[in-house]
Amino acid sequence: MSRVAVLRFLVAALIVAGVAEGIARVAVAPGSEALRWHDYAVELKIDQMDALGSDPSLVVVGTSMAQQDLVPSVLSAQLNLVSVYNAGINGGVPVVVEPWLLDQVMDRLNVSTVVWGLSALDISAAYGQATESAYRSALNTKDGASASVERTAASFSALVRNRTILREPSALAGVIANQRLTDRGEAETNMGDRGERIDFRRVVAPSRQAEMRGRITPFVLDRDDLAAIARTVDQLLAAGIAVVLVELPVPPRFTDLYRSGPAEHELVHATVTALGAELDVPVVSVAEDFTNNDFVDFTHLGEAAARRFSLQTAEALATLIE
């Protein structure tokens, strides 16, 4: 092939690439772009954390239970702290919290204390695999040299960033595009300005009950999650960051789901207590018995109960952290 032919080919290729990039920029409606992270709530949290100042922060981590049950404004007021941020995420079991906290949260916030909310869902072998898989395959959190190249390209190219959508023209408009917009809007509605979950819709339908039962039956401790807690806490302590484990409350309707009944939930308390002793970090277990009426579903406290639990937790934390 002659030099002229090669130049013509390269020019044509650049034109095609430019046209494709231009189409990609206008084809995907604002707000319905492909996810950079594994869900829209996490994308919002990244934006929130990037916008926060550099004051030393008390950070809450855990699943959506910790995200709803521990209210930053209550903790901040009670502990007289300038900055409290709730970095809990949906399905944030320990094997997800480990990279999320160490690689993303700490890169953005000047973390002084980590409050880790734990429940049966955090240590159950029957729960968390879907979120772990989604987290490790998302654009901004997957590993490897090729992933790094892809992230760099996606930072300036709409074609690369939205390639998963552009592969399927049906996803550009109609039901799928509308669902992306709906999911983003729901994430915005259900999140407070300090990362807290504020979804107080009551959901106790039989389908939700069956879903929750599947997450804890049979109840077997997840050794990978327990190991992730130990690794993460060790790394935090080595960096001079205080850590407090908080046992999160559940309603009677939740403990009734265990195969052996409510008594089986005692293993959760025993495990969290043993973790605290093994890792030499304090554990907060609020003594109050919350009723079914205090919860909007099988795991999340209602608004008033969440504030009450946060106040009680803050009172305990005041004696543990400086």
C-alpha positions, -999 to +999 in steps of 0.1 A: +000+000+000+014+034-010+020+062+015-008+082-001-032+053+003-022+049+040-028+086+046-062+084+030-070+054+051-060+072+083-079+103+074-110+082+066-106+063+099-104+096+119-135+110+101-154+078+109-142+079+146-152+116+148-186+110+134-191+080+157-181+101+187-204+129+177-233+105+174-225+090+208-226+125+224-261+132+211-276+097+211-276+092+248-300+115+267-285+135+296-291+116+328-294+082+311-257+076+304-241+043+312-231+038+348-195+045+358-200+028+392-222-002+400-253+018+408-267+053+407-266+058+445-228+052+445-223+077+416-242+103+437-221+095+468-189+100+447-201+134+436-211+143+472-177+133+486-158+151+459-177+183+469-170+180+507-143+200+524-112+185+540-123+186+576-115+153+595-145+131+589-164+105+609-175+081+582-202+055+584-199+023+563-219-008+558-250-019+539-282+002+533-291-007+569-262+014+582-270+040+555-305+045+569-301+038+606-271+061+613-281+097+606-251+121+600-269+152+613-277+135+646-242+121+650-226+154+641-247+174+666-243+150+695-205+145+690-199+181+681-182+172+648-180+194+618-181+166+593-199+133+594-206+114+561-226+082+556-208+061+530-230+031+535-241+015+502-268-009+490-255-044+495-223-031+510-211-063+526-175-063+540-159-077+508-174-046+490-167-022+519-130-031+519-122-017+484-150+010+485-137+025+518-099+020+512-098+030+476-126+054+471-138+070+503-104+075+519-091+089+487-118+117+489-123+124+526-099+131+555-112+102+575-105+103+613-130+077+625-149+048+608-182+036+623-190+003+607-226-008+610-229-046+611-259-070+609-267-105+599-266-095+563-230-084+565-218-119+576-243-142+560-228-165+533-262-164+515-260-126+508-237-102+490-224-120+460-244-100+434-232-067+448-196-079+449-198-090+413-214-057+402-188-037+421-158-055+407-171-053+371-181-016+371-160+008+349-145+028+377-138-001+401-126-031+381-090-041+382-063-046+356-043-027+331-070-028+304-095-014+329-072+016+336-069+023+298-106+020+295-112+045+323-088+069+308-105+067+274-140+069+289-130+101+307-130+120+274-149+098+250-187+094+251-183+066+226-162+045+250-182+056+281-215+046+267-204+017+245-226-008+264-257+013+256-247+020+220-243-017+212-281-021+216-300+006+198-332-004+217-314+008+249-311+043+236-347+052+240-380+040+252-384+017+282-347+011+290-337+047+287-367+057+309-357+031+334-322+046+337-337+080+343-361+066+368-333+048+387-312+079+388-342+100+400-350+075+427-314+075+439-315+113+442-348+112+460-338+086+485-304+101+495-297+129+519-270+155+514-246+136+537-251+102+521-278+089+544-306+068+530-340+084+534-363+058+519-392+054+544-416+036+522-433+007+540-425-027+523-435-058+542-451-078+514-447-116+513-423-113+483-400-091+504-403-116+533-393-144+510-364-124+496-351-116+531-354-152+543-333-163+514-305-140+526-302-156+560-313-192+555-294-213+561-275-189+583-238-197+577-210-172+586-192-159+555-155-164+561-146-141+532-166-112+548-151-118+582-116-118+567-124-086+549-134-069+581-102-080+598-080-068+569-098-035+566-097-027+603-061-036+606-052-012+578-073+016+593-057+012+627-023+011+612-031+045+595-041+059+629-079+059+621-102+050+649-127+022+643-160+014+661-182-015+652-219-009+657-244-038+659-275-027+639-310-035+652-335-058+634-372-062+641-389-094+654-403-100+619-367-104+607-355-128+635-386-149+629-372-157+594-343-178+608-346-215+602-342-222+639-361-191+650-351-159+669-325-176+690-303-181+660-298-144+658-277-146+689-249-158+666-247-123+650-243-106+684-217-132+695-197-128+662-197-090+662-186-090+699-158-115+691-147-094+662-143-064+684-123-084+709-101-100+683-094-067+665-091-047+697-118-022+686-149-012+706-184-025+698-216-006+703-248-026+709-277-004+718-298-021+744-332-009+734-356-034+719-371-020+687-405-033+676-418-041+642-435-007+641-401+010+643-391-005+609-404+003+575-396-032+563-375-062+575-343-043+581-345-005+578-356+017+607-383+044+601-373+080+603-380+087+640-365+054+651-334+060+630-329+093+647-334+077+681-310+049+673-284+075+660-287+095+692-282+064+714-252+053+692-237+088+694-240+088+732-221+056+732-195+068+707-189+100+728-172+078+754-151+059+729-137+085+705-119+118+712 
